[in-house]
């Protein structure tokens, strides 16, 4: 925990005296609760505020009217007393790169946070570091996951070898598991323990502070749980909950997503579905159960958010604190024949973002597209700290005010687009998404070797019809805009070079144990059927030039 920071007591006193002399209100405290794998997907809102016309039943953690699927009282509390961003996106739909964007304020390709093993340097200056420097008391609990060196060996090797000419199941078949009885509330015990610590800190320490504070709570839920390593299920493919939470889900309101046939799937989608072990047969009841258990896990997440809100209210701090709730990415929950994330489809890339507190308009819905890189400048703006001009993100503060005015900064107005990119496992090509207005443009690798996708989210909110061929002028325009933001063919090539270097280094470090280790990663069931074939495929890949 950091306290005070480099300003020291004298510097902090001068800062407070200057604020008092100028007649400014005291700087608010901030609480950021970031969960893992929570989707905000339902009928997307266009920039003119018109939602596509369809009956909302499923409401996957939707923040639109009509959610009949699961009760989320504290998210609804934030909706009533704050602002909800209807079109918020992750900048990379996987844990570490997404969080690296949120903590750095920079797009993924700028920090080279390529996968769950490659994130920020541990000494990177985050928004929390700057807030501490400028007089905020800071505290963090729970999942951070934005620096390099974490996650499993399987996860990183699967990312490094995604260009190898083989197809292996890397996950267990998604499944559900019920635990405990109707009295079992604390299912994800680790998250509850961190929530307890945050609540205790609010009640015992934050209440006595004379300076503003920023508190971060990172949750693992509603991410699926690890499955048994041996046998059919391995990896993290288990949706786990208790009867207590499952009873909060309305089964009859759960929508079964439409799937394209395997032969009609985009080649990258097929690779993802196969490696996630989702190309087999699933009954409607299996799919409904997976989605129901996921919603139940979301309800448990909501309860943890509620503990934080209640602690702030009980201590009288709520009226002086800005509360932000978001997620690093979504969860497909069997949409597009996939679970997990690693996709630019709405269920994976669209995230919740709600803000409430002093100065924030209540019961406001903001249709502007925003993304997680906006968290960094927003935090600095809240703390009245000068915002660096090299950030990818823009402060959300102007959008949180009454009538959600567009921001005007020295950098110019907020862009009408957001960028997301993905370079990790379960996808065999670097992927780039530009979302603007009703359009979502997705392109891959060098922009030529893999067919792009274009979706009209106003007419096709489920993203079932790729209209790239139908609208070549739109594709050309959006691709031109994307290339003005990022030279994505060059980035894709850099990632390929990085993957090969990392794999060679890892292989050399294993020596004679290499064959045994690589055969027993998450893909072991498929690999052990023809181990020599797959080793030869890797050797061939290593000989190829990028």
C-alpha positions as CSV (number, residue, x, y, z in Angstrom):
1,X,0.0,0.0,0.0
2,X,1.2,3.5,-0.8
3,X,0.3,6.5,1.3
4,X,1.0,10.1,0.7
5,X,3.6,9.8,-2.0
6,X,6.5,11.9,-3.3
7,X,4.7,15.2,-2.6
8,X,5.3,14.8,1.2
9,X,3.3,16.6,3.8
10,X,4.4,20.1,2.8
11,X,3.5,19.6,-0.9
12,X,0.2,18.1,0.0
13,X,-0.6,21.0,2.3
14,X,0.2,23.5,-0.5
15,X,-2.0,21.5,-2.9
16,X,-5.0,21.6,-0.4
17,X,-4.4,25.3,0.4
18,X,-4.4,26.2,-3.3
19,X,-7.7,24.3,-3.8
20,X,-9.2,26.1,-0.9
21,X,-8.1,29.5,-2.1
22,X,-9.6,28.9,-5.5
23,X,-12.9,27.9,-4.0
24,X,-12.8,24.5,-5.5
25,X,-14.7,21.6,-3.9
26,X,-12.6,19.0,-2.2
27,X,-11.5,16.3,-4.6
28,X,-13.7,13.2,-4.4
29,X,-12.5,9.8,-3.4
30,X,-12.8,7.0,-6.0
31,X,-13.6,3.3,-5.8
32,X,-13.0,1.2,-8.9
33,X,-14.5,-2.4,-8.9
34,X,-13.3,-4.4,-11.9
35,X,-14.6,-7.9,-12.4
36,X,-13.6,-10.5,-14.9
37,X,-15.6,-11.7,-17.9
38,X,-18.8,-9.8,-17.4
39,X,-20.6,-8.9,-20.6
40,X,-22.8,-5.9,-21.2
41,X,-24.1,-7.3,-24.5
42,X,-27.6,-6.9,-25.7
43,X,-29.1,-4.8,-28.4
44,X,-26.4,-2.2,-29.0
45,X,-27.3,1.4,-28.8
46,X,-26.5,3.5,-31.9
47,X,-25.0,6.9,-31.5
48,X,-28.3,8.6,-32.0
49,X,-29.6,6.8,-28.9
50,X,-31.9,4.4,-30.8
51,X,-31.8,0.8,-29.8
52,X,-32.3,-1.8,-32.4
53,X,-35.8,-3.1,-32.4
54,X,-36.1,-6.5,-30.9
55,X,-37.7,-7.9,-27.7
56,X,-35.2,-8.0,-24.9
57,X,-35.6,-11.2,-23.0
58,X,-32.1,-12.6,-22.4
59,X,-30.5,-9.4,-21.3
60,X,-27.0,-10.8,-20.7
61,X,-26.1,-8.3,-17.9
62,X,-27.8,-5.8,-20.1
63,X,-28.2,-2.3,-18.9
64,X,-31.2,-1.7,-21.1
65,X,-34.8,-1.8,-20.0
66,X,-36.4,-5.2,-20.1
67,X,-33.8,-7.4,-18.4
68,X,-35.8,-10.4,-17.1
69,X,-33.0,-12.9,-16.8
70,X,-31.3,-12.2,-13.5
71,X,-31.7,-9.8,-10.6
72,X,-28.8,-7.5,-10.2
73,X,-29.9,-5.0,-7.5
74,X,-26.6,-3.1,-7.0
75,X,-25.9,-2.7,-10.7
76,X,-29.5,-1.4,-10.9
77,X,-28.7,0.9,-7.9
78,X,-25.8,2.4,-9.9
79,X,-28.1,2.8,-12.9
80,X,-30.6,4.8,-10.9
81,X,-28.0,7.0,-9.1
82,X,-25.5,7.4,-11.9
83,X,-24.6,7.1,-15.5
84,X,-24.3,3.9,-17.6
85,X,-22.2,3.8,-20.8
86,X,-24.2,1.8,-23.3
87,X,-21.3,1.2,-25.8
88,X,-18.2,0.5,-23.7
89,X,-15.6,-1.9,-25.0
90,X,-12.5,-3.7,-23.9
91,X,-9.3,-2.7,-25.9
92,X,-8.3,-6.4,-25.9
93,X,-10.7,-9.2,-25.0
94,X,-8.4,-11.2,-22.7
95,X,-7.4,-10.6,-19.1
96,X,-3.8,-9.2,-19.0
97,X,-3.8,-7.1,-22.2
98,X,-7.1,-5.6,-21.3
99,X,-6.1,-4.6,-17.8
100,X,-2.8,-3.3,-19.2
101,X,-4.8,-0.9,-21.4
102,X,-6.9,0.1,-18.4
103,X,-3.9,0.8,-16.1
104,X,-1.8,2.5,-18.8
105,X,-4.3,4.4,-20.9
106,X,-2.6,3.1,-24.0
107,X,-3.7,0.8,-26.8
108,X,-2.4,-2.8,-26.7
109,X,0.0,-2.4,-29.6
110,X,1.6,0.7,-27.9
111,X,2.5,-1.3,-24.7
112,X,3.1,-4.6,-26.6
113,X,0.9,-6.4,-24.1
114,X,0.4,-9.3,-26.6
115,X,-1.0,-12.0,-24.4
116,X,-1.7,-13.2,-20.8
117,X,2.1,-13.6,-20.3
118,X,3.1,-10.3,-21.8
119,X,1.7,-7.2,-20.1
120,X,3.2,-4.0,-18.6
121,X,6.5,-3.7,-16.9
122,X,6.1,-4.0,-13.1
123,X,7.5,-0.5,-12.7
124,X,5.1,1.1,-15.2
125,X,3.6,4.4,-13.9
126,X,-0.2,3.8,-13.6
127,X,-3.0,6.2,-12.9
128,X,-2.9,5.0,-9.3
129,X,0.8,5.9,-9.0
130,X,0.0,9.4,-10.2
131,X,-2.9,9.8,-7.9
132,X,-0.7,8.8,-5.0
133,X,1.9,11.3,-6.1
134,X,-0.7,14.0,-6.0
135,X,-2.0,13.4,-2.5
136,X,-4.4,10.5,-2.8
137,X,-4.3,7.6,-0.3
138,X,-4.2,4.4,-2.4
139,X,-5.3,0.8,-1.7
140,X,-5.6,-2.2,-3.9
141,X,-7.2,-5.6,-3.3
142,X,-7.8,-8.7,-5.4
143,X,-6.9,-9.4,-9.1
144,X,-4.6,-6.9,-10.8
145,X,-3.2,-9.0,-13.7
146,X,-1.7,-6.2,-15.9
147,X,2.0,-7.0,-15.6
148,X,4.1,-9.6,-17.4
149,X,5.0,-13.1,-16.3
150,X,1.7,-14.5,-15.1
151,X,-0.8,-17.2,-16.2
152,X,-0.1,-20.8,-17.1
153,X,2.6,-22.2,-19.3
154,X,-0.2,-23.7,-21.5
155,X,-1.7,-20.3,-22.0
156,X,1.5,-18.7,-23.2
157,X,2.6,-21.7,-25.4
158,X,-0.8,-21.8,-27.1
159,X,-0.4,-18.1,-27.9
160,X,3.1,-18.5,-29.2
161,X,2.2,-21.5,-31.5
162,X,-1.0,-20.2,-32.9
163,X,0.6,-19.9,-36.4
164,X,1.6,-23.6,-36.4
165,X,-0.2,-25.7,-38.9
166,X,-2.2,-27.9,-36.4
167,X,-5.6,-27.8,-34.7
168,X,-5.8,-29.0,-31.1
169,X,-8.4,-28.7,-28.4
170,X,-7.0,-26.5,-25.7
171,X,-9.9,-26.4,-23.3
172,X,-12.3,-28.8,-21.7
173,X,-15.8,-29.0,-23.0
174,X,-17.7,-26.2,-21.2
175,X,-19.8,-27.6,-18.4
176,X,-21.8,-26.6,-15.3
177,X,-21.5,-27.7,-11.7
178,X,-23.7,-27.0,-8.8
179,X,-22.2,-26.7,-5.3
180,X,-23.6,-26.4,-1.8
181,X,-27.2,-25.7,-1.0
182,X,-29.7,-22.8,-0.9
183,X,-27.7,-21.3,2.0
184,X,-24.4,-21.3,0.2
185,X,-23.8,-17.6,-0.6
186,X,-20.0,-17.4,-0.8
187,X,-19.1,-19.6,-3.7
188,X,-16.0,-17.8,-5.0
189,X,-14.4,-17.6,-1.6
190,X,-11.2,-15.8,-2.8
191,X,-13.3,-12.9,-4.2
192,X,-15.3,-12.7,-1.0
193,X,-12.2,-12.6,1.1
194,X,-10.8,-9.7,-0.9
195,X,-14.2,-8.0,-0.8
196,X,-14.2,-8.4,3.0
197,X,-10.7,-6.8,3.2
198,X,-11.9,-3.8,1.1
199,X,-15.0,-3.4,3.3
200,X,-12.9,-3.6,6.4
201,X,-10.5,-1.0,5.0
202,X,-13.4,1.4,4.2
203,X,-14.9,1.1,7.7
204,X,-11.7,1.1,9.7
205,X,-9.3,3.2,7.7
206,X,-10.9,5.2,4.9
207,X,-13.4,6.8,7.3
208,X,-10.5,8.3,9.3
209,X,-8.5,9.7,6.4
210,X,-8.1,13.5,6.0
211,X,-7.1,13.1,2.3
212,X,-9.1,11.6,-0.6
213,X,-8.5,8.0,-1.4
214,X,-8.7,5.7,-4.3
215,X,-9.6,2.1,-3.7
216,X,-9.4,-0.7,-6.3
217,X,-11.1,-4.1,-6.0
218,X,-10.4,-6.7,-8.6
219,X,-12.7,-9.8,-8.8
220,X,-12.2,-13.1,-10.6
221,X,-15.9,-13.6,-11.1
222,X,-17.8,-14.3,-13.3
223,X,-14.9,-16.0,-15.0
224,X,-15.4,-19.7,-15.4
225,X,-13.6,-21.9,-12.8
226,X,-10.7,-24.3,-13.5
227,X,-11.8,-27.8,-14.5
228,X,-10.0,-31.1,-13.5
229,X,-6.8,-31.3,-15.5
230,X,-7.1,-35.0,-16.3
231,X,-10.0,-36.5,-18.2
232,X,-12.3,-34.8,-20.7
233,X,-12.5,-31.5,-18.9
234,X,-9.4,-29.4,-18.3
235,X,-8.5,-25.7,-18.4
236,X,-11.1,-23.3,-17.0
237,X,-14.3,-24.4,-18.6
238,X,-16.6,-25.0,-15.5
239,X,-19.5,-22.6,-14.8
240,X,-19.9,-23.1,-11.1
241,X,-22.6,-21.7,-8.7
242,X,-24.8,-22.7,-5.8
243,X,-28.6,-23.1,-5.7
244,X,-28.8,-19.7,-3.8
245,X,-27.6,-17.8,-6.9
246,X,-29.1,-20.1,-9.5
247,X,-32.6,-19.4,-8.1
248,X,-32.1,-15.7,-9.0
249,X,-32.0,-16.6,-12.7
250,X,-35.2,-16.9,-14.8
251,X,-34.6,-20.0,-16.9
252,X,-37.6,-19.2,-19.1
253,X,-36.1,-15.8,-20.1
254,X,-32.8,-17.3,-21.3
255,X,-32.4,-17.0,-25.0
256,X,-30.6,-19.8,-26.9
257,X,-28.2,-18.1,-29.3
258,X,-28.3,-18.9,-33.0
259,X,-25.3,-20.7,-34.5
260,X,-23.9,-20.8,-38.0
261,X,-23.1,-24.3,-39.2
262,X,-19.5,-25.4,-38.9
263,X,-19.0,-25.2,-42.6
264,X,-20.3,-21.6,-42.7
265,X,-18.2,-20.3,-39.9
266,X,-15.5,-17.7,-40.5
267,X,-12.1,-19.6,-40.5
268,X,-10.9,-17.7,-37.4
269,X,-14.2,-18.4,-35.6
270,X,-13.8,-22.1,-36.5
271,X,-10.3,-22.2,-35.0
272,X,-11.6,-20.6,-31.9
273,X,-14.6,-22.8,-31.5
274,X,-12.4,-25.9,-32.1
275,X,-9.6,-25.0,-29.7
276,X,-12.3,-24.1,-27.1
277,X,-13.7,-27.6,-27.5
278,X,-17.1,-26.3,-28.7
279,X,-17.5,-27.9,-32.1
280,X,-19.2,-31.0,-30.7
281,X,-22.9,-31.5,-30.2
282,X,-24.7,-29.4,-27.5
283,X,-28.3,-29.8,-26.6
284,X,-30.4,-26.7,-26.0
285,X,-30.6,-27.6,-22.4
286,X,-26.8,-27.8,-22.1
287,X,-26.5,-24.3,-23.7
288,X,-29.3,-22.9,-21.5
289,X,-27.6,-24.3,-18.4
290,X,-24.3,-22.8,-19.2
291,X,-25.9,-19.4,-19.7
292,X,-28.0,-19.8,-16.6
293,X,-25.0,-20.7,-14.4
294,X,-23.1,-17.8,-15.9
295,X,-25.9,-15.4,-15.0
296,X,-25.9,-16.8,-11.5
297,X,-22.2,-16.1,-11.2
298,X,-22.9,-12.5,-12.4
299,X,-25.5,-12.2,-9.6
300,X,-22.8,-13.2,-7.0
301,X,-20.5,-10.6,-8.5
302,X,-23.2,-8.0,-8.1
303,X,-23.5,-8.9,-4.4
304,X,-19.8,-8.2,-3.9
305,X,-20.3,-4.8,-5.6
306,X,-23.2,-4.3,-3.2
307,X,-20.9,-4.9,-0.2
308,X,-18.7,-2.1,-1.3
309,X,-21.6,0.3,-1.9
310,X,-23.1,-0.6,1.4
311,X,-19.9,0.0,3.3
312,X,-19.5,3.4,1.7
313,X,-23.1,4.3,2.5
314,X,-22.9,3.1,6.1
315,X,-19.7,5.2,6.7
316,X,-21.2,8.3,5.1
317,X,-18.5,8.2,2.4
318,X,-20.8,7.3,-0.5
319,X,-21.8,11.0,-1.1
320,X,-18.2,12.0,-1.3
321,X,-17.0,9.0,-3.5
322,X,-17.2,8.3,-7.2
323,X,-17.8,4.6,-7.8
324,X,-16.9,3.0,-11.1
325,X,-17.9,-0.6,-12.0
326,X,-16.5,-2.3,-15.1
327,X,-15.0,-5.6,-16.4
328,X,-11.9,-6.5,-18.4
329,X,-13.9,-8.2,-21.1
330,X,-17.1,-10.2,-21.6
331,X,-18.1,-13.9,-21.8
332,X,-19.6,-15.4,-24.9
333,X,-21.5,-18.1,-22.9
334,X,-22.0,-20.2,-26.0
335,X,-22.8,-17.4,-28.4
336,X,-21.2,-18.1,-31.8
337,X,-20.5,-21.6,-30.6
338,X,-17.9,-20.4,-28.1
339,X,-17.4,-19.7,-24.4
340,X,-14.7,-17.5,-22.9
341,X,-13.6,-14.3,-24.6
342,X,-10.8,-13.8,-27.3
343,X,-13.4,-12.6,-29.8
344,X,-14.6,-9.3,-31.2
345,X,-18.2,-10.3,-31.0
346,X,-20.3,-8.3,-28.6
347,X,-20.5,-10.9,-25.9
348,X,-16.8,-10.9,-25.6
349,X,-15.7,-7.3,-26.4
350,X,-18.7,-5.2,-25.0
351,X,-18.2,-4.5,-21.3
352,X,-20.3,-2.9,-18.5
353,X,-19.2,0.6,-17.4
354,X,-21.2,2.4,-14.8
355,X,-20.3,5.5,-12.8
356,X,-22.0,7.2,-9.9
357,X,-21.0,9.9,-7.3
358,X,-20.7,13.6,-6.8
359,X,-21.0,15.5,-10.1
360,X,-22.2,12.5,-12.0
361,X,-25.6,12.8,-13.7
362,X,-28.2,10.4,-12.4
363,X,-30.3,8.0,-14.5
364,X,-28.2,8.9,-17.6
365,X,-27.5,6.6,-20.5
366,X,-24.6,7.6,-22.7
367,X,-24.6,6.1,-26.2
368,X,-21.1,7.3,-27.2
369,X,-18.5,4.6,-27.9
370,X,-15.9,4.5,-25.1
371,X,-13.3,2.0,-24.0
372,X,-11.2,0.9,-21.1
373,X,-8.2,3.2,-22.0
374,X,-10.5,6.0,-21.0
375,X,-10.2,5.0,-17.3
376,X,-6.7,6.4,-17.0
377,X,-7.4,10.0,-18.1
378,X,-10.7,9.9,-16.2
379,X,-9.0,9.0,-12.9
380,X,-6.5,11.9,-13.4
381,X,-9.4,14.2,-14.3
382,X,-11.2,13.3,-11.2
383,X,-8.1,14.0,-9.1
384,X,-7.5,17.3,-11.0
385,X,-4.1,16.0,-12.2
386,X,-2.8,17.2,-15.6
387,X,-3.6,14.5,-18.2
388,X,-0.7,13.4,-20.4
389,X,-1.2,14.2,-24.1
390,X,0.2,10.9,-25.4
391,X,-2.7,8.7,-24.0
392,X,-4.9,6.6,-26.2
393,X,-7.9,7.3,-24.0
394,X,-10.0,10.4,-23.3
395,X,-11.5,11.5,-20.0
396,X,-15.1,10.4,-19.4
397,X,-15.9,13.3,-17.2
398,X,-17.5,15.5,-19.9
399,X,-19.8,12.6,-20.7
400,X,-20.8,12.1,-17.1
401,X,-22.2,15.6,-16.8
402,X,-25.7,16.6,-17.6
403,X,-26.7,16.0,-21.2
404,X,-23.5,14.2,-21.8
405,X,-21.6,16.8,-23.7
406,X,-18.8,15.9,-26.1
407,X,-15.3,16.5,-24.7
408,X,-13.1,19.2,-26.1
409,X,-9.5,18.9,-25.1
410,X,-6.1,20.1,-26.3
411,X,-6.1,16.9,-28.4
412,X,-9.4,17.7,-30.0
413,X,-12.8,16.1,-29.7
414,X,-13.3,12.6,-28.5
415,X,-13.1,10.1,-31.5
416,X,-16.3,8.6,-32.8
417,X,-14.7,5.1,-32.8
418,X,-13.0,2.7,-30.4
419,X,-10.2,0.2,-31.1
420,X,-9.9,-3.3,-29.8
421,X,-7.2,-5.8,-30.8
422,X,-6.2,-9.4,-29.9
423,X,-3.0,-11.3,-30.2
424,X,-3.3,-14.2,-27.8
425,X,-4.4,-17.9,-27.7
426,X,-7.4,-19.6,-29.2
427,X,-7.3,-17.3,-32.2
428,X,-4.9,-18.1,-35.1
429,X,-4.5,-14.5,-36.3
430,X,-4.0,-11.1,-34.9
431,X,-7.4,-9.4,-34.8
432,X,-8.4,-5.8,-35.0
433,X,-11.9,-4.3,-34.4
434,X,-13.1,-0.7,-35.1
435,X,-16.5,0.1,-33.7
436,X,-18.1,3.4,-35.0
437,X,-21.8,4.3,-35.3
438,X,-23.8,1.2,-36.3
439,X,-20.8,-0.5,-37.8
440,X,-18.3,-3.0,-36.5
441,X,-15.3,-3.7,-38.7
442,X,-13.1,-6.7,-37.9
443,X,-9.9,-7.4,-39.9
444,X,-7.1,-9.9,-39.4
445,X,-3.3,-10.3,-39.8
446,X,-2.1,-8.3,-42.8
447,X,-5.6,-7.4,-44.0
448,X,-5.4,-9.7,-47.1
449,X,-4.8,-13.3,-46.1
450,X,-8.0,-13.6,-44.0
451,X,-11.4,-12.3,-45.0
452,X,-12.6,-9.3,-43.0
453,X,-16.0,-9.0,-41.3
454,X,-18.4,-6.1,-41.2
455,X,-21.6,-6.1,-39.1
456,X,-24.4,-3.7,-39.0
457,X,-25.2,-3.7,-35.3
458,X,-28.5,-1.8,-35.7
459,X,-29.9,-4.4,-38.1
460,X,-28.0,-7.5,-36.9
461,X,-27.3,-7.2,-33.2
462,X,-26.5,-10.9,-32.9
463,X,-23.7,-10.5,-35.6
464,X,-24.8,-13.4,-37.7
465,X,-24.5,-11.8,-41.1
466,X,-21.1,-10.6,-42.5
467,X,-21.9,-7.8,-44.9
468,X,-18.3,-7.0,-45.9
469,X,-18.9,-8.0,-49.5
470,X,-22.2,-6.1,-49.7
471,X,-20.6,-2.8,-48.6
472,X,-17.1,-2.6,-50.1
473,X,-17.1,1.2,-49.8
474,X,-17.8,1.0,-46.0
475,X,-15.1,-1.6,-45.6
476,X,-12.6,0.5,-47.5
477,X,-13.4,3.6,-45.4
478,X,-13.2,1.8,-42.1
479,X,-10.0,0.0,-43.0
480,X,-8.5,3.3,-44.0
481,X,-9.5,4.8,-40.6
482,X,-8.1,1.7,-38.8
483,X,-4.8,2.0,-40.6
484,X,-4.6,5.7,-39.6
485,X,-4.8,4.5,-36.0
486,X,-2.5,1.5,-36.1
487,X,-0.3,0.0,-38.9
488,X,-1.9,-3.3,-38.2
489,X,0.0,-5.4,-40.8
490,X,3.3,-4.3,-39.2
491,X,1.9,-5.0,-35.7
492,X,0.8,-8.5,-36.8
493,X,4.3,-9.2,-38.1
494,X,5.9,-8.0,-34.9
495,X,3.7,-10.3,-32.9
496,X,4.6,-13.3,-35.1
497,X,8.3,-12.5,-34.6
498,X,7.8,-12.2,-30.8
499,X,5.9,-15.5,-30.6
500,X,8.7,-17.4,-32.4
501,X,11.4,-15.8,-30.3
502,X,9.6,-16.6,-27.0
503,X,8.9,-20.2,-28.1
504,X,12.5,-20.8,-29.1
505,X,13.7,-19.5,-25.7
506,X,11.2,-21.6,-23.8
507,X,12.0,-24.7,-25.8
508,X,15.8,-24.3,-25.2
509,X,15.2,-23.8,-21.4
510,X,13.6,-27.2,-21.2
511,X,16.4,-29.2,-22.8
512,X,15.6,-32.9,-23.0
513,X,12.3,-32.4,-21.1
514,X,10.8,-30.5,-24.0
515,X,8.9,-33.4,-25.6
516,X,7.3,-34.5,-22.3
517,X,6.4,-30.9,-21.2
518,X,4.8,-29.8,-24.4
519,X,2.8,-33.1,-24.7
520,X,1.2,-32.6,-21.3
521,X,-0.1,-29.0,-21.6
522,X,-3.9,-28.3,-21.9
523,X,-4.0,-29.9,-25.4
524,X,-2.6,-33.2,-24.0
525,X,-5.6,-35.3,-25.1
526,X,-5.2,-34.5,-28.7
527,X,-1.4,-34.2,-28.7
528,X,-0.7,-37.6,-27.2
529,X,-2.6,-39.3,-30.1
530,X,0.1,-38.2,-32.6
531,X,2.9,-36.5,-30.7
532,X,5.5,-36.8,-33.4
533,X,3.2,-35.2,-36.0
534,X,2.7,-32.1,-33.8
535,X,6.4,-31.8,-32.9
536,X,7.2,-31.9,-36.6
537,X,4.6,-29.2,-37.4
538,X,6.3,-27.0,-34.8
539,X,9.7,-27.7,-36.3
540,X,8.5,-26.7,-39.7
541,X,7.0,-23.5,-38.3
542,X,10.3,-22.6,-36.7
543,X,12.1,-23.0,-40.0
544,X,9.8,-20.6,-41.7
545,X,10.6,-16.9,-42.0
546,X,8.1,-14.4,-40.7
